[in-house]
């Protein structure tokens, strides 16, 4: 689990610190990455659901060294988006769980997702479509842009 969480931590850190991406681009690309990463490692969502329900040294270690350090660079970007009026304020924990647990459940719960009509096993294109849909829904839901106008994807500078 530490190996898997270290991989996703590194990817989020690279995105959060990428000067070539607009703040909204970091959010959009980060969500896509997280959903695809969760699909490749469905055990992560399953394990975190269990670990997150029990207060103990394992959960404290996971948070202190793997999850918590990402919060500051991501919150900096989110706070700039809020200050610039580009997204609505949302509690960090809410966004975290929508992105990590909510989107990851499709692959972490294959029996339920199959019963809901999701392809089993999902192919690479199925996973990509799910990731992009999740990112678009979350970013559009946070966005303060006028109805009927779409933000420019993938939110890069230049």
Phi and psi in radians as a Rosetta constraint file:
Dihedral C 1 N 2 CA 2 C 2 CIRCULARHARMONIC -1.071 0.35
Dihedral N 2 CA 2 C 2 N 3 CIRCULARHARMONIC -0.717 0.35
Dihedral C 2 N 3 CA 3 C 3 CIRCULARHARMONIC -1.070 0.35
Dihedral N 3 CA 3 C 3 N 4 CIRCULARHARMONIC -0.804 0.35
Dihedral C 3 N 4 CA 4 C 4 CIRCULARHARMONIC -1.142 0.35
Dihedral N 4 CA 4 C 4 N 5 CIRCULARHARMONIC -0.795 0.35
Dihedral C 4 N 5 CA 5 C 5 CIRCULARHARMONIC -1.154 0.35
Dihedral N 5 CA 5 C 5 N 6 CIRCULARHARMONIC -0.578 0.35
Dihedral C 5 N 6 CA 6 C 6 CIRCULARHARMONIC -1.142 0.35
Dihedral N 6 CA 6 C 6 N 7 CIRCULARHARMONIC -0.663 0.35
Dihedral C 6 N 7 CA 7 C 7 CIRCULARHARMONIC -1.090 0.35
Dihedral N 7 CA 7 C 7 N 8 CIRCULARHARMONIC -0.845 0.35
Dihedral C 7 N 8 CA 8 C 8 CIRCULARHARMONIC -1.222 0.35
Dihedral N 8 CA 8 C 8 N 9 CIRCULARHARMONIC -0.597 0.35
Dihedral C 8 N 9 CA 9 C 9 CIRCULARHARMONIC -1.054 0.35
Dihedral N 9 CA 9 C 9 N 10 CIRCULARHARMONIC -0.782 0.35
Dihedral C 9 N 10 CA 10 C 10 CIRCULARHARMONIC -1.106 0.35
Dihedral N 10 CA 10 C 10 N 11 CIRCULARHARMONIC -0.739 0.35
Dihedral C 10 N 11 CA 11 C 11 CIRCULARHARMONIC -1.138 0.35
Dihedral N 11 CA 11 C 11 N 12 CIRCULARHARMONIC -0.784 0.35
Dihedral C 11 N 12 CA 12 C 12 CIRCULARHARMONIC -1.100 0.35
Dihedral N 12 CA 12 C 12 N 13 CIRCULARHARMONIC -0.711 0.35
Dihedral C 12 N 13 CA 13 C 13 CIRCULARHARMONIC -1.090 0.35
Dihedral N 13 CA 13 C 13 N 14 CIRCULARHARMONIC -0.771 0.35
Dihedral C 13 N 14 CA 14 C 14 CIRCULARHARMONIC -1.031 0.35
Dihedral N 14 CA 14 C 14 N 15 CIRCULARHARMONIC -0.773 0.35
Dihedral C 14 N 15 CA 15 C 15 CIRCULARHARMONIC -1.137 0.35
Dihedral N 15 CA 15 C 15 N 16 CIRCULARHARMONIC -0.813 0.35
Dihedral C 15 N 16 CA 16 C 16 CIRCULARHARMONIC -1.089 0.35
Dihedral N 16 CA 16 C 16 N 17 CIRCULARHARMONIC -0.490 0.35
Dihedral C 16 N 17 CA 17 C 17 CIRCULARHARMONIC -1.808 0.35
Dihedral N 17 CA 17 C 17 N 18 CIRCULARHARMONIC 0.095 0.35
Dihedral C 17 N 18 CA 18 C 18 CIRCULARHARMONIC -1.312 0.35
Dihedral N 18 CA 18 C 18 N 19 CIRCULARHARMONIC 1.956 0.35
Dihedral C 18 N 19 CA 19 C 19 CIRCULARHARMONIC -1.254 0.35
Dihedral N 19 CA 19 C 19 N 20 CIRCULARHARMONIC -0.252 0.35
Dihedral C 19 N 20 CA 20 C 20 CIRCULARHARMONIC -1.446 0.35
Dihedral N 20 CA 20 C 20 N 21 CIRCULARHARMONIC -0.175 0.35
Dihedral C 20 N 21 CA 21 C 21 CIRCULARHARMONIC -1.831 0.35
Dihedral N 21 CA 21 C 21 N 22 CIRCULARHARMONIC 2.356 0.35
Dihedral C 21 N 22 CA 22 C 22 CIRCULARHARMONIC -1.107 0.35
Dihedral N 22 CA 22 C 22 N 23 CIRCULARHARMONIC 2.716 0.35
Dihedral C 22 N 23 CA 23 C 23 CIRCULARHARMONIC -0.994 0.35
Dihedral N 23 CA 23 C 23 N 24 CIRCULARHARMONIC -0.692 0.35
Dihedral C 23 N 24 CA 24 C 24 CIRCULARHARMONIC -1.219 0.35
Dihedral N 24 CA 24 C 24 N 25 CIRCULARHARMONIC -0.548 0.35
Dihedral C 24 N 25 CA 25 C 25 CIRCULARHARMONIC -1.125 0.35
Dihedral N 25 CA 25 C 25 N 26 CIRCULARHARMONIC -0.669 0.35
Dihedral C 25 N 26 CA 26 C 26 CIRCULARHARMONIC -1.082 0.35
Dihedral N 26 CA 26 C 26 N 27 CIRCULARHARMONIC -0.776 0.35
Dihedral C 26 N 27 CA 27 C 27 CIRCULARHARMONIC -1.093 0.35
Dihedral N 27 CA 27 C 27 N 28 CIRCULARHARMONIC -0.877 0.35
Dihedral C 27 N 28 CA 28 C 28 CIRCULARHARMONIC -1.069 0.35
Dihedral N 28 CA 28 C 28 N 29 CIRCULARHARMONIC -0.908 0.35
Dihedral C 28 N 29 CA 29 C 29 CIRCULARHARMONIC -1.147 0.35
Dihedral N 29 CA 29 C 29 N 30 CIRCULARHARMONIC -0.639 0.35
Dihedral C 29 N 30 CA 30 C 30 CIRCULARHARMONIC -1.115 0.35
Dihedral N 30 CA 30 C 30 N 31 CIRCULARHARMONIC -0.706 0.35
Dihedral C 30 N 31 CA 31 C 31 CIRCULARHARMONIC -1.121 0.35
Dihedral N 31 CA 31 C 31 N 32 CIRCULARHARMONIC -0.804 0.35
Dihedral C 31 N 32 CA 32 C 32 CIRCULARHARMONIC -1.021 0.35
Dihedral N 32 CA 32 C 32 N 33 CIRCULARHARMONIC -0.824 0.35
Dihedral C 32 N 33 CA 33 C 33 CIRCULARHARMONIC -1.013 0.35
Dihedral N 33 CA 33 C 33 N 34 CIRCULARHARMONIC -0.824 0.35
Dihedral C 33 N 34 CA 34 C 34 CIRCULARHARMONIC -1.110 0.35
Dihedral N 34 CA 34 C 34 N 35 CIRCULARHARMONIC -0.729 0.35
Dihedral C 34 N 35 CA 35 C 35 CIRCULARHARMONIC -1.126 0.35
Dihedral N 35 CA 35 C 35 N 36 CIRCULARHARMONIC -0.765 0.35
Dihedral C 35 N 36 CA 36 C 36 CIRCULARHARMONIC -1.204 0.35
Dihedral N 36 CA 36 C 36 N 37 CIRCULARHARMONIC -0.648 0.35
Dihedral C 36 N 37 CA 37 C 37 CIRCULARHARMONIC -1.125 0.35
Dihedral N 37 CA 37 C 37 N 38 CIRCULARHARMONIC -0.751 0.35
Dihedral C 37 N 38 CA 38 C 38 CIRCULARHARMONIC -1.104 0.35
Dihedral N 38 CA 38 C 38 N 39 CIRCULARHARMONIC -0.603 0.35
Dihedral C 38 N 39 CA 39 C 39 CIRCULARHARMONIC -1.166 0.35
Dihedral N 39 CA 39 C 39 N 40 CIRCULARHARMONIC -0.642 0.35
Dihedral C 39 N 40 CA 40 C 40 CIRCULARHARMONIC -1.306 0.35
Dihedral N 40 CA 40 C 40 N 41 CIRCULARHARMONIC -0.402 0.35
Dihedral C 40 N 41 CA 41 C 41 CIRCULARHARMONIC -2.323 0.35
Dihedral N 41 CA 41 C 41 N 42 CIRCULARHARMONIC 1.153 0.35
Dihedral C 41 N 42 CA 42 C 42 CIRCULARHARMONIC -1.082 0.35
Dihedral N 42 CA 42 C 42 N 43 CIRCULARHARMONIC -0.364 0.35
Dihedral C 42 N 43 CA 43 C 43 CIRCULARHARMONIC -1.118 0.35
Dihedral N 43 CA 43 C 43 N 44 CIRCULARHARMONIC -0.427 0.35
Dihedral C 43 N 44 CA 44 C 44 CIRCULARHARMONIC -1.085 0.35
Dihedral N 44 CA 44 C 44 N 45 CIRCULARHARMONIC -0.867 0.35
Dihedral C 44 N 45 CA 45 C 45 CIRCULARHARMONIC -1.134 0.35
Dihedral N 45 CA 45 C 45 N 46 CIRCULARHARMONIC -0.737 0.35
Dihedral C 45 N 46 CA 46 C 46 CIRCULARHARMONIC -1.049 0.35
Dihedral N 46 CA 46 C 46 N 47 CIRCULARHARMONIC -0.836 0.35
Dihedral C 46 N 47 CA 47 C 47 CIRCULARHARMONIC -1.176 0.35
Dihedral N 47 CA 47 C 47 N 48 CIRCULARHARMONIC -0.714 0.35
Dihedral C 47 N 48 CA 48 C 48 CIRCULARHARMONIC -1.193 0.35
Dihedral N 48 CA 48 C 48 N 49 CIRCULARHARMONIC -0.544 0.35
Dihedral C 48 N 49 CA 49 C 49 CIRCULARHARMONIC -1.081 0.35
Dihedral N 49 CA 49 C 49 N 50 CIRCULARHARMONIC -0.770 0.35
Dihedral C 49 N 50 CA 50 C 50 CIRCULARHARMONIC -1.233 0.35
Dihedral N 50 CA 50 C 50 N 51 CIRCULARHARMONIC -0.874 0.35
Dihedral C 50 N 51 CA 51 C 51 CIRCULARHARMONIC -1.112 0.35
Dihedral N 51 CA 51 C 51 N 52 CIRCULARHARMONIC -0.664 0.35
Dihedral C 51 N 52 CA 52 C 52 CIRCULARHARMONIC -1.193 0.35
Dihedral N 52 CA 52 C 52 N 53 CIRCULARHARMONIC -0.228 0.35
Dihedral C 52 N 53 CA 53 C 53 CIRCULARHARMONIC -1.609 0.35
Dihedral N 53 CA 53 C 53 N 54 CIRCULARHARMONIC -0.133 0.35
Dihedral C 53 N 54 CA 54 C 54 CIRCULARHARMONIC -2.149 0.35
Dihedral N 54 CA 54 C 54 N 55 CIRCULARHARMONIC 2.095 0.35
Dihedral C 54 N 55 CA 55 C 55 CIRCULARHARMONIC -1.435 0.35
Dihedral N 55 CA 55 C 55 N 56 CIRCULARHARMONIC 2.053 0.35
Dihedral C 55 N 56 CA 56 C 56 CIRCULARHARMONIC -2.957 0.35
Dihedral N 56 CA 56 C 56 N 57 CIRCULARHARMONIC -3.118 0.35
Dihedral C 56 N 57 CA 57 C 57 CIRCULARHARMONIC -1.086 0.35
Dihedral N 57 CA 57 C 57 N 58 CIRCULARHARMONIC -0.569 0.35
Dihedral C 57 N 58 CA 58 C 58 CIRCULARHARMONIC -1.145 0.35
Dihedral N 58 CA 58 C 58 N 59 CIRCULARHARMONIC -0.839 0.35
Dihedral C 58 N 59 CA 59 C 59 CIRCULARHARMONIC -1.142 0.35
Dihedral N 59 CA 59 C 59 N 60 CIRCULARHARMONIC -0.712 0.35
Dihedral C 59 N 60 CA 60 C 60 CIRCULARHARMONIC -1.083 0.35
Dihedral N 60 CA 60 C 60 N 61 CIRCULARHARMONIC -0.696 0.35
Dihedral C 60 N 61 CA 61 C 61 CIRCULARHARMONIC -1.129 0.35
Dihedral N 61 CA 61 C 61 N 62 CIRCULARHARMONIC -0.858 0.35
Dihedral C 61 N 62 CA 62 C 62 CIRCULARHARMONIC -0.970 0.35
Dihedral N 62 CA 62 C 62 N 63 CIRCULARHARMONIC -0.786 0.35
Dihedral C 62 N 63 CA 63 C 63 CIRCULARHARMONIC -1.226 0.35
Dihedral N 63 CA 63 C 63 N 64 CIRCULARHARMONIC -0.847 0.35
Dihedral C 63 N 64 CA 64 C 64 CIRCULARHARMONIC -1.101 0.35
Dihedral N 64 CA 64 C 64 N 65 CIRCULARHARMONIC -0.685 0.35
Dihedral C 64 N 65 CA 65 C 65 CIRCULARHARMONIC -1.815 0.35
Dihedral N 65 CA 65 C 65 N 66 CIRCULARHARMONIC -0.357 0.35
Dihedral C 65 N 66 CA 66 C 66 CIRCULARHARMONIC -2.059 0.35
Dihedral N 66 CA 66 C 66 N 67 CIRCULARHARMONIC -0.716 0.35
Dihedral C 66 N 67 CA 67 C 67 CIRCULARHARMONIC -1.681 0.35
Dihedral N 67 CA 67 C 67 N 68 CIRCULARHARMONIC -0.878 0.35
Dihedral C 67 N 68 CA 68 C 68 CIRCULARHARMONIC -0.963 0.35
Dihedral N 68 CA 68 C 68 N 69 CIRCULARHARMONIC -0.741 0.35
Dihedral C 68 N 69 CA 69 C 69 CIRCULARHARMONIC -1.075 0.35
Dihedral N 69 CA 69 C 69 N 70 CIRCULARHARMONIC -0.368 0.35
Dihedral C 69 N 70 CA 70 C 70 CIRCULARHARMONIC -1.366 0.35
Dihedral N 70 CA 70 C 70 N 71 CIRCULARHARMONIC -0.376 0.35
Dihedral C 70 N 71 CA 71 C 71 CIRCULARHARMONIC -1.047 0.35
Dihedral N 71 CA 71 C 71 N 72 CIRCULARHARMONIC -0.826 0.35
Dihedral C 71 N 72 CA 72 C 72 CIRCULARHARMONIC -1.052 0.35
Dihedral N 72 CA 72 C 72 N 73 CIRCULARHARMONIC -0.922 0.35
Dihedral C 72 N 73 CA 73 C 73 CIRCULARHARMONIC -1.125 0.35
Dihedral N 73 CA 73 C 73 N 74 CIRCULARHARMONIC -0.580 0.35
Dihedral C 73 N 74 CA 74 C 74 CIRCULARHARMONIC -1.264 0.35
Dihedral N 74 CA 74 C 74 N 75 CIRCULARHARMONIC -0.726 0.35
Dihedral C 74 N 75 CA 75 C 75 CIRCULARHARMONIC -1.124 0.35
Dihedral N 75 CA 75 C 75 N 76 CIRCULARHARMONIC -0.592 0.35
Dihedral C 75 N 76 CA 76 C 76 CIRCULARHARMONIC -1.006 0.35
Dihedral N 76 CA 76 C 76 N 77 CIRCULARHARMONIC -0.820 0.35
Dihedral C 76 N 77 CA 77 C 77 CIRCULARHARMONIC -1.171 0.35
Dihedral N 77 CA 77 C 77 N 78 CIRCULARHARMONIC -0.749 0.35
Dihedral C 77 N 78 CA 78 C 78 CIRCULARHARMONIC -1.077 0.35
Dihedral N 78 CA 78 C 78 N 79 CIRCULARHARMONIC -0.749 0.35
Dihedral C 78 N 79 CA 79 C 79 CIRCULARHARMONIC -1.120 0.35
Dihedral N 79 CA 79 C 79 N 80 CIRCULARHARMONIC -0.619 0.35
Dihedral C 79 N 80 CA 80 C 80 CIRCULARHARMONIC -1.145 0.35
Dihedral N 80 CA 80 C 80 N 81 CIRCULARHARMONIC -0.723 0.35
Dihedral C 80 N 81 CA 81 C 81 CIRCULARHARMONIC -1.093 0.35
Dihedral N 81 CA 81 C 81 N 82 CIRCULARHARMONIC -0.706 0.35
Dihedral C 81 N 82 CA 82 C 82 CIRCULARHARMONIC -1.163 0.35
Dihedral N 82 CA 82 C 82 N 83 CIRCULARHARMONIC -0.828 0.35
Dihedral C 82 N 83 CA 83 C 83 CIRCULARHARMONIC -1.074 0.35
Dihedral N 83 CA 83 C 83 N 84 CIRCULARHARMONIC -0.617 0.35
Dihedral C 83 N 84 CA 84 C 84 CIRCULARHARMONIC -1.395 0.35
Dihedral N 84 CA 84 C 84 N 85 CIRCULARHARMONIC -0.051 0.35
Dihedral C 84 N 85 CA 85 C 85 CIRCULARHARMONIC 1.309 0.35
Dihedral N 85 CA 85 C 85 N 86 CIRCULARHARMONIC 0.334 0.35
Dihedral C 85 N 86 CA 86 C 86 CIRCULARHARMONIC -1.531 0.35
Dihedral N 86 CA 86 C 86 N 87 CIRCULARHARMONIC -0.488 0.35
Dihedral C 86 N 87 CA 87 C 87 CIRCULARHARMONIC -2.334 0.35
Dihedral N 87 CA 87 C 87 N 88 CIRCULARHARMONIC 2.780 0.35
Dihedral C 87 N 88 CA 88 C 88 CIRCULARHARMONIC -1.337 0.35
Dihedral N 88 CA 88 C 88 N 89 CIRCULARHARMONIC 2.616 0.35
Dihedral C 88 N 89 CA 89 C 89 CIRCULARHARMONIC -1.134 0.35
Dihedral N 89 CA 89 C 89 N 90 CIRCULARHARMONIC 2.401 0.35
Dihedral C 89 N 90 CA 90 C 90 CIRCULARHARMONIC -2.505 0.35
Dihedral N 90 CA 90 C 90 N 91 CIRCULARHARMONIC 2.406 0.35
Dihedral C 90 N 91 CA 91 C 91 CIRCULARHARMONIC -1.054 0.35
Dihedral N 91 CA 91 C 91 N 92 CIRCULARHARMONIC 2.418 0.35
Dihedral C 91 N 92 CA 92 C 92 CIRCULARHARMONIC -0.958 0.35
Dihedral N 92 CA 92 C 92 N 93 CIRCULARHARMONIC -0.767 0.35
Dihedral C 92 N 93 CA 93 C 93 CIRCULARHARMONIC -1.067 0.35
Dihedral N 93 CA 93 C 93 N 94 CIRCULARHARMONIC -0.663 0.35
Dihedral C 93 N 94 CA 94 C 94 CIRCULARHARMONIC -1.071 0.35
Dihedral N 94 CA 94 C 94 N 95 CIRCULARHARMONIC -0.861 0.35
Dihedral C 94 N 95 CA 95 C 95 CIRCULARHARMONIC -1.110 0.35
Dihedral N 95 CA 95 C 95 N 96 CIRCULARHARMONIC -0.747 0.35
Dihedral C 95 N 96 CA 96 C 96 CIRCULARHARMONIC -0.958 0.35
Dihedral N 96 CA 96 C 96 N 97 CIRCULARHARMONIC -0.876 0.35
Dihedral C 96 N 97 CA 97 C 97 CIRCULARHARMONIC -1.249 0.35
Dihedral N 97 CA 97 C 97 N 98 CIRCULARHARMONIC -0.581 0.35
Dihedral C 97 N 98 CA 98 C 98 CIRCULARHARMONIC -1.079 0.35
Dihedral N 98 CA 98 C 98 N 99 CIRCULARHARMONIC -0.791 0.35
Dihedral C 98 N 99 CA 99 C 99 CIRCULARHARMONIC -1.283 0.35
Dihedral N 99 CA 99 C 99 N 100 CIRCULARHARMONIC -0.851 0.35
Dihedral C 99 N 100 CA 100 C 100 CIRCULARHARMONIC -1.434 0.35
Dihedral N 100 CA 100 C 100 N 101 CIRCULARHARMONIC -1.044 0.35
Dihedral C 100 N 101 CA 101 C 101 CIRCULARHARMONIC -1.373 0.35
Dihedral N 101 CA 101 C 101 N 102 CIRCULARHARMONIC -0.843 0.35
Dihedral C 101 N 102 CA 102 C 102 CIRCULARHARMONIC -1.043 0.35
Dihedral N 102 CA 102 C 102 N 103 CIRCULARHARMONIC -0.911 0.35
Dihedral C 102 N 103 CA 103 C 103 CIRCULARHARMONIC -1.274 0.35
Dihedral N 103 CA 103 C 103 N 104 CIRCULARHARMONIC -0.514 0.35
Dihedral C 103 N 104 CA 104 C 104 CIRCULARHARMONIC -1.340 0.35
Dihedral N 104 CA 104 C 104 N 105 CIRCULARHARMONIC -0.311 0.35
Dihedral C 104 N 105 CA 105 C 105 CIRCULARHARMONIC -1.090 0.35
Dihedral N 105 CA 105 C 105 N 106 CIRCULARHARMONIC -0.531 0.35
Dihedral C 105 N 106 CA 106 C 106 CIRCULARHARMONIC -0.977 0.35
Dihedral N 106 CA 106 C 106 N 107 CIRCULARHARMONIC -0.694 0.35
Dihedral C 106 N 107 CA 107 C 107 CIRCULARHARMONIC -1.653 0.35
Dihedral N 107 CA 107 C 107 N 108 CIRCULARHARMONIC -0.437 0.35
Dihedral C 107 N 108 CA 108 C 108 CIRCULARHARMONIC -1.323 0.35
Dihedral N 108 CA 108 C 108 N 109 CIRCULARHARMONIC -0.360 0.35
Dihedral C 108 N 109 CA 109 C 109 CIRCULARHARMONIC -2.135 0.35
Dihedral N 109 CA 109 C 109 N 110 CIRCULARHARMONIC 1.215 0.35
Dihedral C 109 N 110 CA 110 C 110 CIRCULARHARMONIC -1.123 0.35
Dihedral N 110 CA 110 C 110 N 111 CIRCULARHARMONIC -0.560 0.35
Dihedral C 110 N 111 CA 111 C 111 CIRCULARHARMONIC -1.171 0.35
Dihedral N 111 CA 111 C 111 N 112 CIRCULARHARMONIC -0.864 0.35
Dihedral C 111 N 112 CA 112 C 112 CIRCULARHARMONIC -1.096 0.35
Dihedral N 112 CA 112 C 112 N 113 CIRCULARHARMONIC -0.780 0.35
Dihedral C 112 N 113 CA 113 C 113 CIRCULARHARMONIC -1.137 0.35
Dihedral N 113 CA 113 C 113 N 114 CIRCULARHARMONIC -0.599 0.35
Dihedral C 113 N 114 CA 114 C 114 CIRCULARHARMONIC -1.124 0.35
Dihedral N 114 CA 114 C 114 N 115 CIRCULARHARMONIC -0.740 0.35
Dihedral C 114 N 115 CA 115 C 115 CIRCULARHARMONIC -1.117 0.35
Dihedral N 115 CA 115 C 115 N 116 CIRCULARHARMONIC -0.460 0.35
Dihedral C 115 N 116 CA 116 C 116 CIRCULARHARMONIC -1.477 0.35
Dihedral N 116 CA 116 C 116 N 117 CIRCULARHARMONIC -0.072 0.35
Dihedral C 116 N 117 CA 117 C 117 CIRCULARHARMONIC 1.778 0.35
Dihedral N 117 CA 117 C 117 N 118 CIRCULARHARMONIC 0.079 0.35
Dihedral C 117 N 118 CA 118 C 118 CIRCULARHARMONIC -1.265 0.35
Dihedral N 118 CA 118 C 118 N 119 CIRCULARHARMONIC 2.502 0.35
Dihedral C 118 N 119 CA 119 C 119 CIRCULARHARMONIC -1.083 0.35
Dihedral N 119 CA 119 C 119 N 120 CIRCULARHARMONIC 2.405 0.35
Dihedral C 119 N 120 CA 120 C 120 CIRCULARHARMONIC -2.285 0.35
Dihedral N 120 CA 120 C 120 N 121 CIRCULARHARMONIC 2.187 0.35
Dihedral C 120 N 121 CA 121 C 121 CIRCULARHARMONIC -1.300 0.35
Dihedral N 121 CA 121 C 121 N 122 CIRCULARHARMONIC 2.624 0.35
Dihedral C 121 N 122 CA 122 C 122 CIRCULARHARMONIC -1.246 0.35
Dihedral N 122 CA 122 C 122 N 123 CIRCULARHARMONIC 2.445 0.35
Dihedral C 122 N 123 CA 123 C 123 CIRCULARHARMONIC -1.488 0.35
Dihedral N 123 CA 123 C 123 N 124 CIRCULARHARMONIC 3.029 0.35
Dihedral C 123 N 124 CA 124 C 124 CIRCULARHARMONIC -1.003 0.35
Dihedral N 124 CA 124 C 124 N 125 CIRCULARHARMONIC -0.699 0.35
Dihedral C 124 N 125 CA 125 C 125 CIRCULARHARMONIC -1.214 0.35
Dihedral N 125 CA 125 C 125 N 126 CIRCULARHARMONIC -0.642 0.35
Dihedral C 125 N 126 CA 126 C 126 CIRCULARHARMONIC -1.072 0.35
Dihedral N 126 CA 126 C 126 N 127 CIRCULARHARMONIC -0.772 0.35
Dihedral C 126 N 127 CA 127 C 127 CIRCULARHARMONIC -1.132 0.35
Dihedral N 127 CA 127 C 127 N 128 CIRCULARHARMONIC -0.765 0.35
Dihedral C 127 N 128 CA 128 C 128 CIRCULARHARMONIC -1.089 0.35
Dihedral N 128 CA 128 C 128 N 129 CIRCULARHARMONIC -0.791 0.35
Dihedral C 128 N 129 CA 129 C 129 CIRCULARHARMONIC -1.073 0.35
Dihedral N 129 CA 129 C 129 N 130 CIRCULARHARMONIC -0.733 0.35
Dihedral C 129 N 130 CA 130 C 130 CIRCULARHARMONIC -1.083 0.35
Dihedral N 130 CA 130 C 130 N 131 CIRCULARHARMONIC -0.809 0.35
Dihedral C 130 N 131 CA 131 C 131 CIRCULARHARMONIC -1.066 0.35
Dihedral N 131 CA 131 C 131 N 132 CIRCULARHARMONIC -0.797 0.35
Dihedral C 131 N 132 CA 132 C 132 CIRCULARHARMONIC -1.187 0.35
Dihedral N 132 CA 132 C 132 N 133 CIRCULARHARMONIC -0.644 0.35
Dihedral C 132 N 133 CA 133 C 133 CIRCULARHARMONIC -1.140 0.35
Dihedral N 133 CA 133 C 133 N 134 CIRCULARHARMONIC -0.781 0.35
Dihedral C 133 N 134 CA 134 C 134 CIRCULARHARMONIC -1.051 0.35
Dihedral N 134 CA 134 C 134 N 135 CIRCULARHARMONIC -0.831 0.35
Dihedral C 134 N 135 CA 135 C 135 CIRCULARHARMONIC -1.079 0.35
Dihedral N 135 CA 135 C 135 N 136 CIRCULARHARMONIC -0.776 0.35
Dihedral C 135 N 136 CA 136 C 136 CIRCULARHARMONIC -1.117 0.35
Dihedral N 136 CA 136 C 136 N 137 CIRCULARHARMONIC -0.740 0.35
Dihedral C 136 N 137 CA 137 C 137 CIRCULARHARMONIC -1.140 0.35
Dihedral N 137 CA 137 C 137 N 138 CIRCULARHARMONIC -0.789 0.35
Dihedral C 137 N 138 CA 138 C 138 CIRCULARHARMONIC -1.174 0.35
Dihedral N 138 CA 138 C 138 N 139 CIRCULARHARMONIC -0.829 0.35
Dihedral C 138 N 139 CA 139 C 139 CIRCULARHARMONIC -1.134 0.35
Dihedral N 139 CA 139 C 139 N 140 CIRCULARHARMONIC -0.737 0.35
Dihedral C 139 N 140 CA 140 C 140 CIRCULARHARMONIC -1.124 0.35
Dihedral N 140 CA 140 C 140 N 141 CIRCULARHARMONIC -0.673 0.35
Dihedral C 140 N 141 CA 141 C 141 CIRCULARHARMONIC -1.156 0.35
Dihedral N 141 CA 141 C 141 N 142 CIRCULARHARMONIC -0.558 0.35
Dihedral C 141 N 142 CA 142 C 142 CIRCULARHARMONIC -1.437 0.35
Dihedral N 142 CA 142 C 142 N 143 CIRCULARHARMONIC -0.476 0.35
Dihedral C 142 N 143 CA 143 C 143 CIRCULARHARMONIC -1.098 0.35
Dihedral N 143 CA 143 C 143 N 144 CIRCULARHARMONIC 2.509 0.35
Dihedral C 143 N 144 CA 144 C 144 CIRCULARHARMONIC -1.798 0.35
Dihedral N 144 CA 144 C 144 N 145 CIRCULARHARMONIC 0.190 0.35
Dihedral C 144 N 145 CA 145 C 145 CIRCULARHARMONIC -1.160 0.35
Dihedral N 145 CA 145 C 145 N 146 CIRCULARHARMONIC 2.732 0.35
Dihedral C 145 N 146 CA 146 C 146 CIRCULARHARMONIC -1.088 0.35
Dihedral N 146 CA 146 C 146 N 147 CIRCULARHARMONIC 2.568 0.35
Dihedral C 146 N 147 CA 147 C 147 CIRCULARHARMONIC -1.036 0.35
Dihedral N 147 CA 147 C 147 N 148 CIRCULARHARMONIC 2.474 0.35
Dihedral C 147 N 148 CA 148 C 148 CIRCULARHARMONIC 1.557 0.35
Dihedral N 148 CA 148 C 148 N 149 CIRCULARHARMONIC -0.180 0.35
Dihedral C 148 N 149 CA 149 C 149 CIRCULARHARMONIC -1.891 0.35
Dihedral N 149 CA 149 C 149 N 150 CIRCULARHARMONIC 2.413 0.35
Dihedral C 149 N 150 CA 150 C 150 CIRCULARHARMONIC -1.821 0.35
Dihedral N 150 CA 150 C 150 N 151 CIRCULARHARMONIC 2.400 0.35
Dihedral C 150 N 151 CA 151 C 151 CIRCULARHARMONIC -1.123 0.35
Dihedral N 151 CA 151 C 151 N 152 CIRCULARHARMONIC 2.713 0.35
Dihedral C 151 N 152 CA 152 C 152 CIRCULARHARMONIC -1.329 0.35
Dihedral N 152 CA 152 C 152 N 153 CIRCULARHARMONIC 2.238 0.35
Dihedral C 152 N 153 CA 153 C 153 CIRCULARHARMONIC -1.686 0.35
Dihedral N 153 CA 153 C 153 N 154 CIRCULARHARMONIC 2.568 0.35
Dihedral C 153 N 154 CA 154 C 154 CIRCULARHARMONIC -1.666 0.35
Dihedral N 154 CA 154 C 154 N 155 CIRCULARHARMONIC 0.602 0.35
Dihedral C 154 N 155 CA 155 C 155 CIRCULARHARMONIC 1.066 0.35
Dihedral N 155 CA 155 C 155 N 156 CIRCULARHARMONIC 0.894 0.35
Dihedral C 155 N 156 CA 156 C 156 CIRCULARHARMONIC -1.750 0.35
Dihedral N 156 CA 156 C 156 N 157 CIRCULARHARMONIC 2.710 0.35
Dihedral C 156 N 157 CA 157 C 157 CIRCULARHARMONIC -1.281 0.35
Dihedral N 157 CA 157 C 157 N 158 CIRCULARHARMONIC 2.630 0.35
